[in-house]
Amino acid sequence: MTYIDDPNSQEERCDCGKLLFKMTPRGLEFKCNRCKQIHLVPIHRLDAEFRNICPVIDQESHESKKS
């Protein structure tokens, strides 16, 4: 897999300038420092993991949308 050079992607870099990950329309892309393989975490999986980790925040955001 190669990085997507998409104008809609957003890069997150360390203060030293090293690329940590890219957010793309497909999901979160990051590169393993050891084997140099690029991995993709799909958007749907990020959403599900966020809801599992932060159920209180997710519930609060739904309640504020109802108001």
HTML snippet that shows the backbone in 3Dmol.js (N, CA, C, O; Angstrom):
<script src="https://3Dmol.org/build/3Dmol-min.js"></script>
<div id="view" style="width:600px;height:400px;position:relative"></div>
<script>
const pdb = `
ATOM      1  N   MET A   1       0.849  -1.173   0.000  1.00  0.00           N
ATOM      2  CA  MET A   1       0.000   0.000   0.000  1.00  0.00           C
ATOM      3  C   MET A   1       0.894   1.235   0.000  1.00  0.00           C
ATOM      4  O   MET A   1       1.932   1.250   0.660  1.00  0.00           O
ATOM      5  N   THR A   2       0.505   2.240  -0.718  1.00  0.00           N
ATOM      6  CA  THR A   2       1.243   3.499  -0.720  1.00  0.00           C
ATOM      7  C   THR A   2       0.351   4.590  -0.170  1.00  0.00           C
ATOM      8  O   THR A   2      -0.876   4.490  -0.194  1.00  0.00           O
ATOM      9  N   TYR A   3       0.990   5.628   0.323  1.00  0.00           N
ATOM     10  CA  TYR A   3       0.220   6.761   0.822  1.00  0.00           C
ATOM     11  C   TYR A   3      -0.603   7.369  -0.295  1.00  0.00           C
ATOM     12  O   TYR A   3      -0.159   7.437  -1.441  1.00  0.00           O
ATOM     13  N   ILE A   4      -1.783   7.802   0.038  1.00  0.00           N
ATOM     14  CA  ILE A   4      -2.653   8.470  -0.924  1.00  0.00           C
ATOM     15  C   ILE A   4      -2.294   9.948  -0.921  1.00  0.00           C
ATOM     16  O   ILE A   4      -2.339  10.597   0.124  1.00  0.00           O
ATOM     17  N   ASP A   5      -1.939  10.481  -2.079  1.00  0.00           N
ATOM     18  CA  ASP A   5      -1.697  11.916  -2.178  1.00  0.00           C
ATOM     19  C   ASP A   5      -3.014  12.573  -2.549  1.00  0.00           C
ATOM     20  O   ASP A   5      -3.252  12.911  -3.709  1.00  0.00           O
ATOM     21  N   ASP A   6      -3.851  12.747  -1.565  1.00  0.00           N
ATOM     22  CA  ASP A   6      -5.189  13.287  -1.743  1.00  0.00           C
ATOM     23  C   ASP A   6      -5.213  14.704  -1.193  1.00  0.00           C
ATOM     24  O   ASP A   6      -4.721  14.936  -0.089  1.00  0.00           O
ATOM     25  N   PRO A   7      -5.772  15.661  -1.930  1.00  0.00           N
ATOM     26  CA  PRO A   7      -5.831  17.034  -1.424  1.00  0.00           C
ATOM     27  C   PRO A   7      -6.674  17.145  -0.158  1.00  0.00           C
ATOM     28  O   PRO A   7      -6.551  18.123   0.579  1.00  0.00           O
ATOM     29  N   ASN A   8      -7.534  16.149   0.104  1.00  0.00           N
ATOM     30  CA  ASN A   8      -8.369  16.169   1.301  1.00  0.00           C
ATOM     31  C   ASN A   8      -7.697  15.519   2.505  1.00  0.00           C
ATOM     32  O   ASN A   8      -8.261  15.519   3.599  1.00  0.00           O
ATOM     33  N   SER A   9      -6.493  14.962   2.318  1.00  0.00           N
ATOM     34  CA  SER A   9      -5.822  14.315   3.446  1.00  0.00           C
ATOM     35  C   SER A   9      -5.174  15.368   4.338  1.00  0.00           C
ATOM     36  O   SER A   9      -4.770  16.438   3.881  1.00  0.00           O
ATOM     37  N   GLN A  10      -5.089  15.033   5.619  1.00  0.00           N
ATOM     38  CA  GLN A  10      -4.461  15.922   6.591  1.00  0.00           C
ATOM     39  C   GLN A  10      -3.349  15.156   7.283  1.00  0.00           C
ATOM     40  O   GLN A  10      -3.541  14.028   7.738  1.00  0.00           O
ATOM     41  N   GLU A  11      -2.189  15.782   7.357  1.00  0.00           N
ATOM     42  CA  GLU A  11      -1.039  15.149   7.988  1.00  0.00           C
ATOM     43  C   GLU A  11      -0.905  15.621   9.428  1.00  0.00           C
ATOM     44  O   GLU A  11      -1.189  16.776   9.747  1.00  0.00           O
ATOM     45  N   GLU A  12      -0.471  14.717  10.284  1.00  0.00           N
ATOM     46  CA  GLU A  12      -0.150  15.059  11.667  1.00  0.00           C
ATOM     47  C   GLU A  12       1.331  14.799  11.839  1.00  0.00           C
ATOM     48  O   GLU A  12       1.798  13.677  11.646  1.00  0.00           O
ATOM     49  N   ARG A  13       2.070  15.837  12.203  1.00  0.00           N
ATOM     50  CA  ARG A  13       3.520  15.726  12.338  1.00  0.00           C
ATOM     51  C   ARG A  13       3.956  16.057  13.760  1.00  0.00           C
ATOM     52  O   ARG A  13       3.303  16.823  14.469  1.00  0.00           O
ATOM     53  N   CYS A  14       5.065  15.466  14.154  1.00  0.00           N
ATOM     54  CA  CYS A  14       5.707  15.759  15.429  1.00  0.00           C
ATOM     55  C   CYS A  14       6.327  17.154  15.341  1.00  0.00           C
ATOM     56  O   CYS A  14       6.472  17.699  14.247  1.00  0.00           O
ATOM     57  N   ASP A  15       6.689  17.727  16.471  1.00  0.00           N
ATOM     58  CA  ASP A  15       7.370  19.025  16.473  1.00  0.00           C
ATOM     59  C   ASP A  15       8.686  18.975  15.704  1.00  0.00           C
ATOM     60  O   ASP A  15       9.147  20.000  15.202  1.00  0.00           O
ATOM     61  N   CYS A  16       9.298  17.787  15.604  1.00  0.00           N
ATOM     62  CA  CYS A  16      10.556  17.644  14.867  1.00  0.00           C
ATOM     63  C   CYS A  16      10.328  17.572  13.358  1.00  0.00           C
ATOM     64  O   CYS A  16      11.286  17.624  12.587  1.00  0.00           O
ATOM     65  N   GLY A  17       9.059  17.453  12.926  1.00  0.00           N
ATOM     66  CA  GLY A  17       8.739  17.402  11.506  1.00  0.00           C
ATOM     67  C   GLY A  17       8.436  16.010  10.978  1.00  0.00           C
ATOM     68  O   GLY A  17       8.002  15.863   9.836  1.00  0.00           O
ATOM     69  N   LYS A  18       8.659  14.983  11.797  1.00  0.00           N
ATOM     70  CA  LYS A  18       8.398  13.602  11.351  1.00  0.00           C
ATOM     71  C   LYS A  18       6.900  13.384  11.168  1.00  0.00           C
ATOM     72  O   LYS A  18       6.095  13.764  12.018  1.00  0.00           O
ATOM     73  N   LEU A  19       6.540  12.765  10.044  1.00  0.00           N
ATOM     74  CA  LEU A  19       5.144  12.442   9.771  1.00  0.00           C
ATOM     75  C   LEU A  19       4.701  11.314  10.696  1.00  0.00           C
ATOM     76  O   LEU A  19       5.314  10.246  10.715  1.00  0.00           O
ATOM     77  N   LEU A  20       3.638  11.549  11.462  1.00  0.00           N
ATOM     78  CA  LEU A  20       3.116  10.528  12.366  1.00  0.00           C
ATOM     79  C   LEU A  20       2.009   9.717  11.698  1.00  0.00           C
ATOM     80  O   LEU A  20       2.007   8.488  11.764  1.00  0.00           O
ATOM     81  N   PHE A  21       1.071  10.407  11.057  1.00  0.00           N
ATOM     82  CA  PHE A  21      -0.001   9.726  10.335  1.00  0.00           C
ATOM     83  C   PHE A  21      -0.686  10.704   9.408  1.00  0.00           C
ATOM     84  O   PHE A  21      -0.482  11.916   9.488  1.00  0.00           O
ATOM     85  N   LYS A  22      -1.512  10.147   8.517  1.00  0.00           N
ATOM     86  CA  LYS A  22      -2.332  10.948   7.614  1.00  0.00           C
ATOM     87  C   LYS A  22      -3.783  10.540   7.790  1.00  0.00           C
ATOM     88  O   LYS A  22      -4.095   9.351   7.862  1.00  0.00           O
ATOM     89  N   MET A  23      -4.665  11.517   7.861  1.00  0.00           N
ATOM     90  CA  MET A  23      -6.100  11.259   7.810  1.00  0.00           C
ATOM     91  C   MET A  23      -6.527  11.459   6.372  1.00  0.00           C
ATOM     92  O   MET A  23      -6.324  12.531   5.801  1.00  0.00           O
ATOM     93  N   THR A  24      -7.116  10.436   5.788  1.00  0.00           N
ATOM     94  CA  THR A  24      -7.567  10.487   4.403  1.00  0.00           C
ATOM     95  C   THR A  24      -9.055  10.158   4.366  1.00  0.00           C
ATOM     96  O   THR A  24      -9.617   9.740   5.378  1.00  0.00           O
ATOM     97  N   PRO A  25      -9.693  10.336   3.234  1.00  0.00           N
ATOM     98  CA  PRO A  25     -11.105   9.948   3.134  1.00  0.00           C
ATOM     99  C   PRO A  25     -11.339   8.459   3.432  1.00  0.00           C
ATOM    100  O   PRO A  25     -12.442   8.072   3.816  1.00  0.00           O
ATOM    101  N   ARG A  26     -10.310   7.630   3.257  1.00  0.00           N
ATOM    102  CA  ARG A  26     -10.436   6.188   3.523  1.00  0.00           C
ATOM    103  C   ARG A  26     -10.206   5.835   4.985  1.00  0.00           C
ATOM    104  O   ARG A  26     -10.707   4.812   5.453  1.00  0.00           O
ATOM    105  N   GLY A  27      -9.461   6.655   5.716  1.00  0.00           N
ATOM    106  CA  GLY A  27      -9.166   6.352   7.110  1.00  0.00           C
ATOM    107  C   GLY A  27      -7.830   6.922   7.546  1.00  0.00           C
ATOM    108  O   GLY A  27      -7.319   7.872   6.954  1.00  0.00           O
ATOM    109  N   LEU A  28      -7.280   6.334   8.580  1.00  0.00           N
ATOM    110  CA  LEU A  28      -6.019   6.768   9.169  1.00  0.00           C
ATOM    111  C   LEU A  28      -4.895   5.911   8.605  1.00  0.00           C
ATOM    112  O   LEU A  28      -4.929   4.687   8.729  1.00  0.00           O
ATOM    113  N   GLU A  29      -3.896   6.544   7.985  1.00  0.00           N
ATOM    114  CA  GLU A  29      -2.749   5.827   7.427  1.00  0.00           C
ATOM    115  C   GLU A  29      -1.514   6.120   8.268  1.00  0.00           C
ATOM    116  O   GLU A  29      -1.253   7.267   8.632  1.00  0.00           O
ATOM    117  N   PHE A  30      -0.762   5.073   8.570  1.00  0.00           N
ATOM    118  CA  PHE A  30       0.506   5.253   9.273  1.00  0.00           C
ATOM    119  C   PHE A  30       1.499   4.218   8.790  1.00  0.00           C
ATOM    120  O   PHE A  30       1.117   3.179   8.251  1.00  0.00           O
ATOM    121  N   LYS A  31       2.776   4.506   8.986  1.00  0.00           N
ATOM    122  CA  LYS A  31       3.849   3.645   8.497  1.00  0.00           C
ATOM    123  C   LYS A  31       4.600   3.047   9.680  1.00  0.00           C
ATOM    124  O   LYS A  31       4.977   3.758  10.611  1.00  0.00           O
ATOM    125  N   CYS A  32       4.813   1.739   9.636  1.00  0.00           N
ATOM    126  CA  CYS A  32       5.562   1.042  10.673  1.00  0.00           C
ATOM    127  C   CYS A  32       7.031   1.460  10.595  1.00  0.00           C
ATOM    128  O   CYS A  32       7.639   1.425   9.525  1.00  0.00           O
ATOM    129  N   ASN A  33       7.589   1.850  11.728  1.00  0.00           N
ATOM    130  CA  ASN A  33       8.997   2.256  11.753  1.00  0.00           C
ATOM    131  C   ASN A  33       9.941   1.085  11.512  1.00  0.00           C
ATOM    132  O   ASN A  33      11.048   1.275  11.007  1.00  0.00           O
ATOM    133  N   ARG A  34       9.516  -0.115  11.867  1.00  0.00           N
ATOM    134  CA  ARG A  34      10.395  -1.275  11.734  1.00  0.00           C
ATOM    135  C   ARG A  34      10.401  -1.850  10.319  1.00  0.00           C
ATOM    136  O   ARG A  34      11.461  -1.984   9.708  1.00  0.00           O
ATOM    137  N   CYS A  35       9.212  -2.192   9.792  1.00  0.00           N
ATOM    138  CA  CYS A  35       9.168  -2.871   8.488  1.00  0.00           C
ATOM    139  C   CYS A  35       8.824  -1.927   7.335  1.00  0.00           C
ATOM    140  O   CYS A  35       8.875  -2.330   6.172  1.00  0.00           O
ATOM    141  N   LYS A  36       8.479  -0.688   7.642  1.00  0.00           N
ATOM    142  CA  LYS A  36       8.167   0.349   6.640  1.00  0.00           C
ATOM    143  C   LYS A  36       6.861   0.094   5.884  1.00  0.00           C
ATOM    144  O   LYS A  36       6.584   0.764   4.889  1.00  0.00           O
ATOM    145  N   GLN A  37       6.060  -0.863   6.346  1.00  0.00           N
ATOM    146  CA  GLN A  37       4.773  -1.123   5.704  1.00  0.00           C
ATOM    147  C   GLN A  37       3.775  -0.039   6.114  1.00  0.00           C
ATOM    148  O   GLN A  37       3.754   0.392   7.267  1.00  0.00           O
ATOM    149  N   ILE A  38       2.956   0.393   5.166  1.00  0.00           N
ATOM    150  CA  ILE A  38       1.931   1.397   5.434  1.00  0.00           C
ATOM    151  C   ILE A  38       0.629   0.682   5.766  1.00  0.00           C
ATOM    152  O   ILE A  38       0.195  -0.215   5.042  1.00  0.00           O
ATOM    153  N   HIS A  39       0.017   1.088   6.863  1.00  0.00           N
ATOM    154  CA  HIS A  39      -1.224   0.476   7.333  1.00  0.00           C
ATOM    155  C   HIS A  39      -2.364   1.475   7.211  1.00  0.00           C
ATOM    156  O   HIS A  39      -2.155   2.686   7.289  1.00  0.00           O
ATOM    157  N   LEU A  40      -3.574   0.954   7.019  1.00  0.00           N
ATOM    158  CA  LEU A  40      -4.774   1.776   6.934  1.00  0.00           C
ATOM    159  C   LEU A  40      -5.779   1.287   7.969  1.00  0.00           C
ATOM    160  O   LEU A  40      -6.137   0.110   7.993  1.00  0.00           O
ATOM    161  N   VAL A  41      -6.231   2.205   8.825  1.00  0.00           N
ATOM    162  CA  VAL A  41      -7.319   1.907   9.749  1.00  0.00           C
ATOM    163  C   VAL A  41      -8.552   2.584   9.155  1.00  0.00           C
ATOM    164  O   VAL A  41      -8.626   3.813   9.135  1.00  0.00           O
ATOM    165  N   PRO A  42      -9.521   1.802   8.669  1.00  0.00           N
ATOM    166  CA  PRO A  42     -10.686   2.387   8.002  1.00  0.00           C
ATOM    167  C   PRO A  42     -11.512   3.281   8.928  1.00  0.00           C
ATOM    168  O   PRO A  42     -11.535   3.087  10.144  1.00  0.00           O
ATOM    169  N   ILE A  43     -12.181   4.253   8.336  1.00  0.00           N
ATOM    170  CA  ILE A  43     -13.003   5.210   9.081  1.00  0.00           C
ATOM    171  C   ILE A  43     -14.024   4.490   9.960  1.00  0.00           C
ATOM    172  O   ILE A  43     -14.190   4.854  11.124  1.00  0.00           O
ATOM    173  N   HIS A  44     -14.707   3.480   9.429  1.00  0.00           N
ATOM    174  CA  HIS A  44     -15.747   2.801  10.211  1.00  0.00           C
ATOM    175  C   HIS A  44     -15.165   2.152  11.460  1.00  0.00           C
ATOM    176  O   HIS A  44     -15.827   2.099  12.497  1.00  0.00           O
ATOM    177  N   ARG A  45     -13.938   1.660  11.372  1.00  0.00           N
ATOM    178  CA  ARG A  45     -13.307   1.050  12.541  1.00  0.00           C
ATOM    179  C   ARG A  45     -12.892   2.113  13.555  1.00  0.00           C
ATOM    180  O   ARG A  45     -13.009   1.899  14.762  1.00  0.00           O
ATOM    181  N   LEU A  46     -12.412   3.253  13.073  1.00  0.00           N
ATOM    182  CA  LEU A  46     -12.065   4.350  13.978  1.00  0.00           C
ATOM    183  C   LEU A  46     -13.297   4.813  14.742  1.00  0.00           C
ATOM    184  O   LEU A  46     -13.237   5.047  15.949  1.00  0.00           O
ATOM    185  N   ASP A  47     -14.417   4.943  14.032  1.00  0.00           N
ATOM    186  CA  ASP A  47     -15.660   5.388  14.655  1.00  0.00           C
ATOM    187  C   ASP A  47     -16.112   4.392  15.720  1.00  0.00           C
ATOM    188  O   ASP A  47     -16.490   4.794  16.820  1.00  0.00           O
ATOM    189  N   ALA A  48     -16.075   3.105  15.405  1.00  0.00           N
ATOM    190  CA  ALA A  48     -16.494   2.080  16.361  1.00  0.00           C
ATOM    191  C   ALA A  48     -15.578   2.058  17.585  1.00  0.00           C
ATOM    192  O   ALA A  48     -16.058   1.951  18.713  1.00  0.00           O
ATOM    193  N   GLU A  49     -14.273   2.157  17.373  1.00  0.00           N
ATOM    194  CA  GLU A  49     -13.326   2.154  18.497  1.00  0.00           C
ATOM    195  C   GLU A  49     -13.516   3.386  19.375  1.00  0.00           C
ATOM    196  O   GLU A  49     -13.452   3.293  20.600  1.00  0.00           O
ATOM    197  N   PHE A  50     -13.748   4.533  18.753  1.00  0.00           N
ATOM    198  CA  PHE A  50     -13.979   5.754  19.523  1.00  0.00           C
ATOM    199  C   PHE A  50     -15.212   5.594  20.403  1.00  0.00           C
ATOM    200  O   PHE A  50     -15.192   5.978  21.573  1.00  0.00           O
ATOM    201  N   ARG A  51     -16.279   5.033  19.853  1.00  0.00           N
ATOM    202  CA  ARG A  51     -17.509   4.846  20.628  1.00  0.00           C
ATOM    203  C   ARG A  51     -17.291   3.870  21.781  1.00  0.00           C
ATOM    204  O   ARG A  51     -17.883   4.043  22.847  1.00  0.00           O
ATOM    205  N   ASN A  52     -16.451   2.844  21.591  1.00  0.00           N
ATOM    206  CA  ASN A  52     -16.155   1.892  22.667  1.00  0.00           C
ATOM    207  C   ASN A  52     -15.309   2.524  23.758  1.00  0.00           C
ATOM    208  O   ASN A  52     -15.532   2.274  24.942  1.00  0.00           O
ATOM    209  N   ILE A  53     -14.346   3.335  23.370  1.00  0.00           N
ATOM    210  CA  ILE A  53     -13.421   3.943  24.326  1.00  0.00           C
ATOM    211  C   ILE A  53     -14.057   5.116  25.056  1.00  0.00           C
ATOM    212  O   ILE A  53     -13.815   5.313  26.247  1.00  0.00           O
ATOM    213  N   CYS A  54     -14.859   5.885  24.355  1.00  0.00           N
ATOM    214  CA  CYS A  54     -15.402   7.130  24.911  1.00  0.00           C
ATOM    215  C   CYS A  54     -16.933   7.148  24.874  1.00  0.00           C
ATOM    216  O   CYS A  54     -17.506   8.032  24.238  1.00  0.00           O
ATOM    217  N   PRO A  55     -17.614   6.206  25.533  1.00  0.00           N
ATOM    218  CA  PRO A  55     -19.075   6.184  25.448  1.00  0.00           C
ATOM    219  C   PRO A  55     -19.722   7.423  26.055  1.00  0.00           C
ATOM    220  O   PRO A  55     -20.775   7.853  25.586  1.00  0.00           O
ATOM    221  N   VAL A  56     -19.120   8.004  27.081  1.00  0.00           N
ATOM    222  CA  VAL A  56     -19.696   9.193  27.712  1.00  0.00           C
ATOM    223  C   VAL A  56     -19.642  10.372  26.758  1.00  0.00           C
ATOM    224  O   VAL A  56     -20.627  11.099  26.623  1.00  0.00           O
ATOM    225  N   ILE A  57     -18.525  10.575  26.101  1.00  0.00           N
ATOM    226  CA  ILE A  57     -18.394  11.676  25.144  1.00  0.00           C
ATOM    227  C   ILE A  57     -19.368  11.478  23.998  1.00  0.00           C
ATOM    228  O   ILE A  57     -20.006  12.436  23.560  1.00  0.00           O
ATOM    229  N   ASP A  58     -19.495  10.252  23.504  1.00  0.00           N
ATOM    230  CA  ASP A  58     -20.411   9.960  22.408  1.00  0.00           C
ATOM    231  C   ASP A  58     -21.848  10.247  22.829  1.00  0.00           C
ATOM    232  O   ASP A  58     -22.613  10.821  22.054  1.00  0.00           O
ATOM    233  N   GLN A  59     -22.223   9.859  24.036  1.00  0.00           N
ATOM    234  CA  GLN A  59     -23.579  10.090  24.521  1.00  0.00           C
ATOM    235  C   GLN A  59     -23.842  11.585  24.670  1.00  0.00           C
ATOM    236  O   GLN A  59     -24.919  12.059  24.309  1.00  0.00           O
ATOM    237  N   GLU A  60     -22.875  12.333  25.195  1.00  0.00           N
ATOM    238  CA  GLU A  60     -23.036  13.777  25.354  1.00  0.00           C
ATOM    239  C   GLU A  60     -23.197  14.467  24.012  1.00  0.00           C
ATOM    240  O   GLU A  60     -23.990  15.401  23.897  1.00  0.00           O
ATOM    241  N   SER A  61     -22.469  14.035  22.999  1.00  0.00           N
ATOM    242  CA  SER A  61     -22.571  14.666  21.687  1.00  0.00           C
ATOM    243  C   SER A  61     -23.940  14.402  21.077  1.00  0.00           C
ATOM    244  O   SER A  61     -24.487  15.279  20.408  1.00  0.00           O
ATOM    245  N   HIS A  62     -24.512  13.213  21.290  1.00  0.00           N
ATOM    246  CA  HIS A  62     -25.851  12.912  20.776  1.00  0.00           C
ATOM    247  C   HIS A  62     -26.908  13.741  21.501  1.00  0.00           C
ATOM    248  O   HIS A  62     -27.864  14.210  20.883  1.00  0.00           O
ATOM    249  N   GLU A  63     -26.736  13.921  22.814  1.00  0.00           N
ATOM    250  CA  GLU A  63     -27.699  14.704  23.581  1.00  0.00           C
ATOM    251  C   GLU A  63     -27.667  16.168  23.176  1.00  0.00           C
ATOM    252  O   GLU A  63     -28.713  16.814  23.127  1.00  0.00           O
ATOM    253  N   SER A  64     -26.487  16.705  22.886  1.00  0.00           N
ATOM    254  CA  SER A  64     -26.393  18.111  22.488  1.00  0.00           C
ATOM    255  C   SER A  64     -27.003  18.333  21.109  1.00  0.00           C
ATOM    256  O   SER A  64     -27.509  19.421  20.831  1.00  0.00           O
ATOM    257  N   LYS A  65     -26.965  17.319  20.235  1.00  0.00           N
ATOM    258  CA  LYS A  65     -27.576  17.439  18.912  1.00  0.00           C
ATOM    259  C   LYS A  65     -29.097  17.462  19.003  1.00  0.00           C
ATOM    260  O   LYS A  65     -29.763  18.073  18.167  1.00  0.00           O
ATOM    261  N   LYS A  66     -29.653  16.794  20.027  1.00  0.00           N
ATOM    262  CA  LYS A  66     -31.104  16.761  20.202  1.00  0.00           C
ATOM    263  C   LYS A  66     -31.642  18.104  20.666  1.00  0.00           C
ATOM    264  O   LYS A  66     -32.795  18.437  20.393  1.00  0.00           O
ATOM    265  N   SER A  67     -30.820  18.878  21.364  1.00  0.00           N
ATOM    266  CA  SER A  67     -31.258  20.171  21.925  1.00  0.00           C
ATOM    267  C   SER A  67     -31.430  21.228  20.872  1.00  0.00           C
ATOM    268  O   SER A  67     -31.792  22.361  21.188  1.00  0.00           O
TER     269      SER A  67
END
`;
const viewer = $3Dmol.createViewer("view");
viewer.addModel(pdb, "pdb");
viewer.setStyle({}, {cartoon: {color: "spectrum"}});
viewer.zoomTo();
viewer.render();
</script>
